[in-house]
Amino acid sequence: MATATLLLPHRDAFDGQGLSQPLAQALGRADRTIADGDQRTRILDVLPRGWPAAAATRQRDVGDAAHGAWLRADPAHVRADINGARLLGYGAALSLTPEDSAAFLPALRPLFGDAGFQLDAPTPTRWYLRLAHGARLPAFTAPEDALGADVFDHLPGSADSSPEARRWRALASEAQVVLHNHPRNAERAQAGLPAINSLWFWGASQLPDHVRSAFSQVVTRDDALDAIAALAGVTASAPGDGWAPVEADTAIDLRDARQWRNVEAPWITPALADLRSGRLEALILDFADGVRFTLAHRQRWRFWRRPLRALAPAP
C-alpha cells in the first residue's frame, strides 16, 4: 500500500481556523514528530546540499544545464507605494507571451553582455543568466518569499556590502530602467496587462551530483520542485481540485494554502476515508515549521488520547 505526504504551510497560517471533530480525533491519536530542515529536502535528497532551482528548470527547459552555472532572471512586476516598492507578480502570473520576451530581451542583453553574462528566455516566463562556474554571488531571495514585500529588503545581498552584492544590485537597478522605458510595456498596458518593469534574480546553481527520493510521485505547482523531482526520476504533475487515490508513495505540495477549509475538506477528509478502507497505508501532514503528524489505521485503538484542540498552540 502507498503512503501520502501533504506538504503544508507553517501551522500559524491556520491560526484560529478550527478542525472538524473527526480530524481532531485522528490527529490526537496520530504519531507526532519534529523534523529539521526544508520540507522539500525531506522528500528530495540533493547532493551537494542546496536547492538547485535554476539549473534544474534549465535542464528541463533546454537540456544544457550541465554546461554551466545558472541564475533565474525572471520577468517581474513591481509597484511603488508610500512605503517603498513591492513585488506583486513574476513569471507565469504576468501572462507573458513569446512576443513579450522577443521584445524585451534585445534591450536587456547588452546590459548583461557587458557584465559578462548571457541572458536568454527558452520560455516566456522563465528567463536565465548563464554564469561562470565558481562565480561569487550574493544571497538571492526566491520570489515566492518576497511577494507582497518591500523589494528593497530582498535585493541581491541586501545586507551585504561586498563588491559582488553591489554589482548585482546595480544590475537590478539598470534592468529596471531599461524595462521602464520599453515601448512593449505601453502595449501591455493597452491590453490591460501589468508592466514588466523588473527582473528577479534567484535560484543560482549548477546541476547537482545526484538527487534521490523515496517517493514515486510529486504533485506540485512549484516549477523548481517539479524539475528537481525529475532529476530523481520522480513523476511530477500539477494538483487537481482535491484528493485522488494514490497507487504509490506520493508527496502533495499544498504549501500555498491559506484557508484550512481548503485543505481539510478536499484533501484530508477523503484521504482519511482511503486510510480507513485500507487503500492508503499512512497519511503524513508535514508542516513548514517541522511538525509532522503521521496517521495510520491502527491508531483507531488509541481511544484514550484526547482530540487535538488546535493545530497551533495558543501563545
C-alpha positions as CSV (number, residue, x, y, z in Angstrom):
1,M,0.0,0.0,0.0
2,A,1.0,3.6,-0.6
3,T,1.6,6.5,1.7
4,A,0.8,10.1,1.0
5,T,2.6,13.1,2.5
6,L,0.9,16.6,2.3
7,L,3.4,19.5,2.4
8,L,1.6,22.3,4.3
9,P,2.5,25.8,5.4
10,H,3.5,26.8,8.9
11,R,0.8,25.9,11.3
12,D,0.4,29.6,12.3
13,A,-1.0,30.2,8.8
14,F,-4.2,28.5,10.1
15,D,-4.3,30.2,13.5
16,G,-7.9,30.4,14.7
17,Q,-9.2,28.1,12.0
18,G,-10.9,25.1,13.6
19,L,-10.6,21.4,12.9
20,S,-13.5,19.1,12.3
21,Q,-14.2,16.6,15.1
22,P,-13.2,13.5,13.1
23,L,-9.9,15.1,12.2
24,A,-9.2,16.5,15.7
25,Q,-9.7,13.0,17.0
26,A,-7.4,11.4,14.3
27,L,-4.7,14.0,15.0
28,G,-4.9,13.4,18.7
29,R,-4.2,9.7,18.1
30,A,-1.6,10.3,15.4
31,D,2.2,9.9,15.9
32,R,3.8,13.4,16.2
33,T,7.4,14.1,15.4
34,I,9.6,17.2,14.7
35,A,11.7,17.3,11.6
36,D,14.6,19.6,10.7
37,G,15.4,21.4,7.5
38,D,13.4,22.5,4.5
39,Q,10.2,20.5,3.7
40,R,11.4,20.0,0.1
41,T,14.6,18.3,1.2
42,R,12.5,15.9,3.2
43,I,11.2,14.5,0.0
44,L,14.2,15.0,-2.3
45,D,17.7,14.2,-1.2
46,V,20.0,16.6,-3.1
47,L,23.8,16.4,-3.2
48,P,25.6,18.7,-2.8
49,R,23.2,20.2,-0.3
50,G,21.2,23.1,-1.6
51,W,18.2,23.7,-3.8
52,P,19.4,23.9,-7.5
53,A,16.3,25.7,-8.8
54,A,17.8,27.5,-11.8
55,A,19.9,24.6,-13.0
56,A,17.1,22.0,-12.7
57,T,14.5,24.1,-14.5
58,R,17.1,25.0,-17.2
59,Q,17.8,21.3,-17.7
60,R,14.1,20.6,-18.1
61,D,13.5,23.6,-20.4
62,V,16.6,23.3,-22.6
63,G,18.7,20.2,-21.6
64,D,22.0,22.1,-21.5
65,A,22.4,22.8,-17.8
66,A,25.4,20.6,-17.4
67,H,27.4,23.1,-19.5
68,G,27.4,26.0,-17.0
69,A,26.0,27.6,-13.8
70,W,22.7,29.3,-13.9
71,L,20.6,32.1,-12.4
72,R,17.0,32.7,-12.9
73,A,16.3,36.3,-14.0
74,D,12.5,36.1,-14.2
75,P,10.4,39.0,-15.5
76,A,8.6,40.7,-12.6
77,H,6.1,43.4,-11.8
78,V,7.0,45.8,-9.0
79,R,4.7,48.6,-7.8
80,A,5.7,51.7,-5.8
81,D,3.7,52.7,-2.8
82,I,4.1,55.1,0.1
83,N,6.3,52.7,2.0
84,G,8.6,51.7,-0.9
85,A,8.1,49.2,-3.7
86,R,6.5,45.8,-3.7
87,L,6.9,42.7,-5.8
88,L,3.4,41.9,-7.0
89,G,4.0,39.2,-9.6
90,Y,6.6,37.3,-11.5
91,G,6.9,34.7,-14.2
92,A,3.7,32.8,-15.1
93,A,1.5,35.2,-13.1
94,L,2.1,38.0,-15.6
95,S,0.5,36.5,-18.7
96,L,3.7,36.7,-20.8
97,T,3.9,35.6,-24.4
98,P,6.8,34.7,-26.7
99,E,6.2,38.1,-28.3
100,D,6.9,39.8,-25.0
101,S,10.2,38.0,-24.4
102,A,11.2,38.6,-28.0
103,A,10.6,42.4,-27.5
104,F,12.3,42.8,-24.1
105,L,15.4,40.6,-24.5
106,P,17.2,42.6,-27.2
107,A,17.1,45.6,-25.0
108,L,18.4,43.8,-21.9
109,R,21.1,41.6,-23.5
110,P,23.7,44.4,-24.0
111,L,23.4,45.3,-20.3
112,F,24.2,41.7,-19.2
113,G,26.6,41.0,-22.0
114,D,28.7,43.9,-20.9
115,A,28.8,42.4,-17.4
116,G,29.9,39.0,-18.8
117,F,26.5,37.2,-18.6
118,Q,24.4,35.6,-21.3
119,L,20.6,36.2,-21.0
120,D,18.0,34.1,-22.7
121,A,14.4,33.0,-22.4
122,P,13.6,29.5,-23.5
123,T,10.1,30.0,-22.2
124,P,8.3,33.4,-21.8
125,T,8.0,33.0,-18.1
126,R,11.5,31.6,-17.2
127,W,14.5,33.7,-18.1
128,Y,18.1,32.7,-17.4
129,L,21.6,34.1,-17.0
130,R,24.5,31.8,-17.7
131,L,27.2,32.2,-15.1
132,A,30.8,31.1,-14.9
133,H,31.5,28.0,-12.8
134,G,32.5,29.1,-9.3
135,A,31.2,32.7,-9.8
136,R,31.0,34.5,-6.4
137,L,27.4,35.6,-5.8
138,P,25.5,37.3,-3.0
139,A,22.4,35.8,-1.4
140,F,19.3,35.9,-3.6
141,T,15.7,35.6,-2.3
142,A,13.2,33.2,-4.0
143,P,10.3,35.3,-5.4
144,E,7.6,33.4,-3.5
145,D,9.3,34.6,-0.3
146,A,9.2,38.2,-1.4
147,L,5.7,38.5,-2.9
148,G,4.0,41.5,-1.4
149,A,7.1,42.6,0.5
150,D,9.2,45.7,0.1
151,V,11.7,44.7,-2.6
152,F,14.5,46.8,-1.0
153,D,14.5,44.2,1.8
154,H,15.1,41.5,-0.8
155,L,17.6,43.0,-3.2
156,P,20.6,40.7,-4.0
157,G,22.7,40.7,-0.9
158,S,20.5,43.3,0.7
159,A,22.5,43.2,4.0
160,D,25.8,42.7,2.1
161,S,28.3,45.4,1.3
162,S,30.6,43.2,-0.8
163,P,31.5,44.2,-4.4
164,E,29.5,41.2,-5.7
165,A,26.4,42.3,-3.9
166,R,26.8,45.9,-5.0
167,R,27.3,44.7,-8.6
168,W,24.1,42.7,-8.6
169,R,22.0,45.5,-7.0
170,A,23.3,47.8,-9.7
171,L,22.4,45.3,-12.5
172,A,18.9,45.0,-11.0
173,S,18.5,48.8,-11.0
174,E,19.8,49.2,-14.5
175,A,17.5,46.5,-15.8
176,Q,14.5,48.3,-14.2
177,V,15.5,51.5,-16.1
178,V,15.6,49.6,-19.4
179,L,12.3,47.9,-18.8
180,H,10.5,51.1,-17.5
181,N,11.3,52.8,-20.8
182,H,10.5,49.9,-23.1
183,P,7.6,50.5,-25.5
184,R,6.3,47.0,-25.1
185,N,5.0,47.9,-21.7
186,A,2.8,50.6,-23.3
187,E,1.3,47.8,-25.5
188,R,0.8,45.6,-22.4
189,A,-1.0,48.4,-20.6
190,Q,-3.4,48.9,-23.5
191,A,-4.2,45.2,-23.3
192,G,-4.8,45.6,-19.5
193,L,-1.7,43.6,-18.5
194,P,0.8,44.6,-15.8
195,A,4.1,46.1,-16.9
196,I,7.3,44.0,-16.9
197,N,9.4,46.6,-15.0
198,S,11.9,44.5,-13.1
199,L,13.9,41.2,-13.1
200,W,14.0,38.9,-10.2
201,F,17.3,37.1,-9.7
202,W,17.2,33.8,-7.8
203,G,17.9,30.1,-7.8
204,A,21.7,30.3,-8.6
205,S,23.0,26.8,-9.0
206,Q,24.7,24.1,-11.0
207,L,23.2,20.7,-11.7
208,P,23.6,18.5,-8.5
209,D,25.7,15.4,-8.5
210,H,22.6,13.4,-7.7
211,V,19.0,13.6,-6.5
212,R,17.3,10.7,-4.8
213,S,13.8,10.3,-3.4
214,A,11.7,7.6,-1.6
215,F,8.7,9.0,-3.4
216,S,7.4,7.8,-6.7
217,Q,5.2,10.8,-7.4
218,V,5.2,14.5,-6.6
219,V,2.2,16.7,-7.1
220,T,3.1,20.4,-7.2
221,R,2.7,23.7,-8.9
222,D,6.2,24.7,-7.9
223,D,8.2,24.5,-11.2
224,A,11.6,24.1,-9.4
225,L,10.3,21.3,-7.2
226,D,8.8,19.7,-10.3
227,A,12.1,20.0,-12.2
228,I,14.3,18.7,-9.3
229,A,12.0,15.8,-8.8
230,A,12.5,14.9,-12.5
231,L,16.3,14.7,-11.8
232,A,15.5,11.9,-9.4
233,G,13.3,10.1,-11.9
234,V,10.2,11.0,-9.9
235,T,6.9,11.6,-11.8
236,A,5.6,15.1,-11.3
237,S,2.2,16.6,-12.0
238,A,0.1,19.6,-11.0
239,P,-2.6,19.2,-8.3
240,G,-6.2,19.0,-9.2
241,D,-9.1,20.3,-7.1
242,G,-8.7,17.7,-4.4
243,W,-7.6,14.3,-3.4
244,A,-7.3,11.4,-5.8
245,P,-6.4,7.9,-4.7
246,V,-2.7,7.2,-5.0
247,E,-1.1,3.9,-6.0
248,A,2.5,4.7,-5.0
249,D,4.2,6.8,-2.3
250,T,3.2,10.4,-3.2
251,A,4.1,13.9,-1.9
252,I,1.4,16.5,-2.5
253,D,2.5,20.2,-2.3
254,L,-0.1,22.3,-0.6
255,R,2.3,25.0,0.8
256,D,0.3,27.8,-0.9
257,A,-2.9,27.0,1.1
258,R,-4.1,29.8,3.4
259,Q,-7.5,28.5,4.5
260,W,-7.7,25.3,6.5
261,R,-11.1,24.5,4.9
262,N,-9.3,24.4,1.5
263,V,-7.0,21.7,2.9
264,E,-9.3,19.6,5.1
265,A,-12.4,19.1,3.0
266,P,-11.0,18.5,-0.4
267,W,-7.7,16.7,0.6
268,I,-7.6,15.3,4.1
269,T,-11.1,14.1,4.6
270,P,-11.1,11.8,1.5
271,A,-7.6,10.7,2.2
272,L,-8.7,9.6,5.7
273,A,-11.5,7.6,4.1
274,D,-8.9,5.8,2.0
275,L,-6.9,5.2,5.2
276,R,-9.9,3.7,6.9
277,S,-10.7,1.5,3.9
278,G,-7.2,0.2,3.7
279,R,-6.4,1.8,0.3
280,L,-3.8,4.0,2.0
281,E,-1.2,2.8,4.4
282,A,-0.3,6.1,6.1
283,L,-1.1,9.8,5.7
284,I,1.5,12.3,6.8
285,L,0.8,16.0,7.4
286,D,4.1,17.8,7.1
287,F,4.1,21.4,8.2
288,A,6.7,24.0,7.3
289,D,7.6,24.6,11.0
290,G,8.7,21.0,11.2
291,V,5.8,19.4,12.9
292,R,4.7,16.1,11.3
293,F,1.6,14.1,12.1
294,T,1.6,10.5,10.8
295,L,-1.9,9.0,10.7
296,A,-2.4,5.2,10.3
297,H,-5.4,2.9,10.5
298,R,-4.1,1.1,13.6
299,Q,-4.3,4.3,15.6
300,R,-8.1,3.9,15.9
301,W,-7.4,1.8,19.1
302,R,-5.8,4.8,20.9
303,F,-9.2,5.8,22.3
304,W,-7.6,7.1,25.5
305,R,-6.0,10.0,23.6
306,R,-7.8,13.3,23.6
307,P,-8.6,15.1,20.3
308,L,-6.2,17.8,19.2
309,R,-7.7,21.2,20.2
310,A,-5.9,23.3,17.6
311,L,-3.1,22.9,15.0
312,A,-1.1,25.7,16.5
313,P,-1.0,26.0,20.3
314,A,-2.0,29.3,21.8
315,P,0.9,31.7,22.6
